[in-house]
Every structure is written in structure tokens, then in C-alpha cells.
Amino acid sequence: MVAAGRRMMITDQNYPRRQPLAGLSRSHIIPTPHMRIRKRDSPVVLKKFLQAKLHGVRVTETRLDYEGSCGIDPELLEASGLREFQHIDIYSVTTGARFSTYIIRGAAGTGEISLNGAAARQVQLNDVLIIAAYSLYSDDELRTHEPRIVLVDENNRPKRRPGG
């Protein structure tokens, strides 16, 4: 090593060159946040897929003077499997705007879809939205995964599916 001011510099002659990754075994793979470890040497790569979607909901309220978030009626949360404080993507069918925020629990039984804070600037009352959440799944989980898609009526109430 050669001293360079206050920092130490490693020279080629003192430090072996890195070997290509191709020759490494699975035990040398360093897990990342997108991997789950099942067994000691077998990392599982996760893929991002749709978890749930509220399709065709209408904006019932906008509040600029609020910290931010999207208020959703608990009936819609239960039907979709979405949870308070979960990250969501919102797509405006009316304007084409796309943005992200998180869920807060709205007033029960009202069909509330309220956009608050900065998100309130993206929409107007009665705009039609798609609210989507995505999760990470392994290939094994994807074999049986079915996203929960909730269609709503004009009052933001879940529609009954035929046969369901």
C-alpha cells in the first residue's frame, strides 16, 4: 500500500485482481433486498407483480392542507386486501396523471377516495382512478398467485362478481 495524503491507496502490485463472477458457486452470492433465502445456499429471486387493484374508483374529496396520502373506505380495503400505510400507485383515467402515495383509512361506509396534500393537485372531484399495489413474489408463489381486482359501482361500492 502507498500512502497518499490522509488516504491509503491500494496499488495493483499489492492487491490481486478480482476474478470474474462466472466461476463462483451459489455460496458466494450476496443476498439483496429482492431475494429471500430459503436454504443456506439457494437464494430466491423475487419478481414484482400486481397484488391488488381498485378499478374505476371516483375521487370523493381532495384536501391540499394535509400531510399527504390517499384515504380509502375500509370496505374497499377489505375487499382488495390493501392495508393502511401501504405504498400505492394511482393512475388517473380522466387525466392520465400517474403518481404514488400511501393509504390511510377513510370513513367507513362512505365510499371515500380522498387525495390529500400534493396528490390532491393531481386530480379533481369525480375523476376516475385506478389504484394499484405491487408485491414481490417468488416463482413458487406465482404459481398460485391471483391479484385481487375490485371493480366498483358509481358510489365506490365493490361490485359483486357473477358466481361470487
N, C-alpha and C positions, 0 to 999 in steps of 0.2 A: 504494500500500500504506500502511496505517496501523499504526503500532507499538502493540501492546497488551501492556504489560509486557515480558516477555522474548520473547514470541511475535510473529510478524508475522501480521497478519490481512489477507486479500485482500477488498476491497470490490467490490460489483457494478460500480461505475463504472470500476474499473481492470482488471477481468477479464471477458473475453467469456463469455457463457452457452454452455453445452455444446449442441451440435447433436444432434438425435435420431439414433439408430443406423441408422434405416431407410435413410438416404441414403448410407451408407458402402459402399465396394466390398469385395471379399474381401481385398484387400491390407491393409485396416485391421483385420482380425480378429486378435486376440491369441490365440495358441495357449494352451490349458490342458493340464494333465497328461492329460486324457482325449482329446486329439487327437494324431494323428500327421500330420506334414507330408509329403506325397508330392512335390509340386512347390512352387514358390515361393508361389503364390497359392491353392492348393487344400487347405485343412485337411480332415482326415477325422475325423468324429465316431465315437467308439468306443462300443459297447454291451456291457454286461456280460451274459454268458451262461454257462451251465454248461460247465465244462471237463471235469470228471470226477466220478464218484460211486462210492463203495464202499457198496453197498446191503445191509443186513441183517447187518453185522458184529456180533460179540458182544464185549463187554468181557472181556478176559482178566486184567487187572491194574489196580489203582489204587494210586498212590503219592502220599500227601499231602506227604511231606517231599522235594519235588523242585521244581526251578525252574518247572516248567510245561511243557506240550506234550502231544503225542499220539504215542506210539510205535507204528509200523506196520511189520509184516513186509515186508521188501524185495520179496518175491514179489508182494504186493498193490500196492506202489508201482510196480513194473514193469508189472503188468497194467493199472493205471489211468493211468499216465503222470504220477502225482504225484511231487513231489520233496521231499527233505529241506529243512526250513525254510520250506516254502510255507505260506501262510495257508490255513486250512480252517475251514469251518463244520460243526458237529456237531449233529445232531438226534437226540434220544433217542426212539425209537419206544415204548419202555417207559414213560417218564415224561412225555414232551412237552417236556423241557428243550431249550433251544437256546443254543449258545454257540460262541465262536470260540477258536482257538488256532493252533499251528503244528505241523508234522510233524517228528519225529525218527525216525531209522532204528531199528527194533526188531530183535529177534533173528531171524535168517534161519531159515526153515522151521518156525517155531513157530505161525504164525497170530496173532501178537501184535497186540493192540489194547490199549494201556495208556494210561490217562489219568493225568496227573501234576499235582501242585500243585493250584491252585484248581479246575481242571477235574475233578479226582478227586472233589470234593464233589458234582458234578452227577449222577454215575452210581454204579451198583453192579456187582459182578461179574455177568456173563451178561446185562446189559442189551443190548437190540438197538439199534444205531445206524445212522444214515445219515451218512456223511462226504462232504462236497461241497466242491469248489473251483470258483471262478468266474474267468474271464479276460475281458479286453476284446478285442473283435473289430470290425473294420470291416465294412461291408456286403459288400464283396468277399470277405472271409474267411468270412463267414457263409453264403455260397452253397454252400460245400463242408464247412463245419464239422459234425462229428458228435461229441457228447460221448462220452467213454469211460465206459461204465457197467459196473461189475463186480459181479456177483451172487456170493455166497459160499455154501458149504455150512455145516453146523453146526460145522466146525472152522476157519472163516475161510479156507478154501482157495477160490480162484476156481473157479467152475463153468464147465464147457465149454458153450459155446452150440451149439445144433444147427447143423450145417453149418460150424462154425468151429474 
